[in-house]
Amino acid sequence: MPLDQDIKSDIINEFKRAEGDTGSPEVQVAILTRRIKDITQHLKVHKHDYASTRGLKKLVGQRRQLLKYLSKKDINRYRDLCGKLGLRP
């Protein structure tokens, strides 16, 4: 389930670090978080959709890797991102 281009561009504009930035860890984590939320809502209705469950697990793993990288690279950026997205307490 890909994101609409409007939603994706809004997320990029909110989390970009510089003009034309689409690949920074912050942007990637924000996009993954939105996709994870969408798939989670889908799975609440369709509990036995195992293909989507597998995809969800893969997305969570990708996000975890990016967050781990960001925490090692710059802990302040990591904390700001987690605060904005409400990921960790």
Secondary structure, 3 states (H helix, E strand, C coil): CCCCHHHHHHHHHHHCCCCCCCCCHHHHHHHHHHHHHHHHHHHHHCCCCHHHHHHHHHHHHHHHHHHHHHHHHCHHHHHHHHHHHCCCC
